[in-house]
Amino acid sequence: MRKFLNEEISYISREQIDAAFWPVKNDRNATKKQIQEYFTELKFFSNSAFSFLDTHNEELFNRNTAVLSEVVQMWQGLRLKTDEQNQFLGDMFEFFLDNGIKQSEGQFFTPLPICKFIVSALPLAQKIETNPEPLKAIDYACGSGHFLNEYAYQIKPLVETQNKTLSDYYSQITGVEKEDRLAKVAKVAAYMHGQEQIKILDADALASHPEIRPEGYDVLVANPPFAVEGFLQTLDEEDKKRYQLIKATGENSNTNNIECFFFERIHHLMARGGVVGVIVPSSILSNTDAVHNRTREILLQFFDIMSIAELGSGTFGKTGTNTVVLFLKRKRAKPEAAEHYRNRVENFFEGDENGEVYQDYHLIKAYCSHINISYEQYIKLFAQTSLEPLSDLLEYDIFNDYKQAFSQSTDIKNLKKSKVFKKKTPTEQSAELAQRFIAYLHNREKEKLYYFILAHQQQNKVLIVNAPNTSKERKQFLGTSGAVPKVERALNTKAAKRSTTLALPCLTHKT
């Protein structure tokens, strides 16, 4: 535990008890003898990490020792540590995990073919070749370490081709796991795969940690947990303040959408230009509550979407959740493109005078084309304080919808019922409603134009990969049927060959 996980372990030996009696060390002492006997019973005749049987007395301890001895003898002739991929080793770990560790709290182990696919789809060769320093990689919900082991195997030939030191790269791989048993399994797995330099942290990845560097990672691969109740209660107030999503959870900060917070954590961790392969529930792209909306805003603000691979509900045997793999690249620009375009949109609606300098009016034209509205009519909305010049614009369906939503809003209904408003003349009432409606239009259109620009400015097209519809084809596609145990064999199907062939270069080239 000290060597692999850097954890201190409480241990008291008989010699330490003897030393505690140093004032009467050479005297016969019945008390000392009795304490040592009590100590032996407490230390050995109770359940421990090596108990195959329930142990609570000396007889059961001796019976368990006989079983333990036979188990050790059974394994002692096998060499488990290897620096080559070993199907037996992977199968053994899968068996131990499925039978020995209960999968709960939204936690489901990633099948090995899926790990292989995700890591293979990242531009690792390009990153290793162009980065003078070893890549810093992280799985912030590493479980038993499948992603870490697969990543280490895949970079090995790439690093050796570049005549670089493999151990330097392995030492820059970090796994984080909150479940202490899985953290131990991940560290043992790294050791048995000959990747003992991999660092495993027994910690909450959503919390700050001295060994987790903000904006310090070039590669992130992960399958974070889904839908965990009360997870925010384990974070202190300082950690909560680091998340923009906290504001979206409401006053009581009660949400089970842990996957959304893990997604924002990617923003905290990734260096500019870093690449990401992360498994998330498909609902993260479609749910309309405040937390999911803010999650998608973070996605558009700070990442380029390279590909979305839809895996279907059969990917994880223990859950029917529909999942997707998001392949992302952290935006490089400084200052943030999100901040720049937010300022530009504000300038547009205030009556921009620097359009010729920035030469970005084409973005407004692209937006107008997208929503099928006249550019000449739309720009009349900018810096407008009267509804009269907007008469033609208000005839479009989308603005008719705005008028209805505005009139039916609680704020406007309450305003019309207020005594102050009723005391005003009809002209004053109309003027106030017009000003409020224009402000309403500005707020709605600012947000729409802003996020359209962020999406429009992404240079690459987004590749969408869909799993087949039928159960048999999906099993072949995922590599989970008995006849095709590996993802490479799954490429024989037409759908898989077409999808994956496109997916692999997608992150490397602007296709």
Helices and strands as residue ranges (DSSP letters): H 2-5, H 14-20, G 22-24, H 30-44, H 58-75, H 87-100, H 112-120, H 124-130, E 137-139, H 146-161, H 166-170, E 173-177, H 180-192, E 199-202, E 217-222, G 231-234, H 237-241, H 245-248, H 258-269, E 270-281, G 282-285, H 290-302, E 303-312, E 323-330, H 337-349, H 355-358, H 361-371, H 375-378, G 379-381, G 388-390, G 393-395, H 397-408, H 410-417, H 419-423, H 426-456, E 463-466, H 471-478, H 487-490, H 494-506
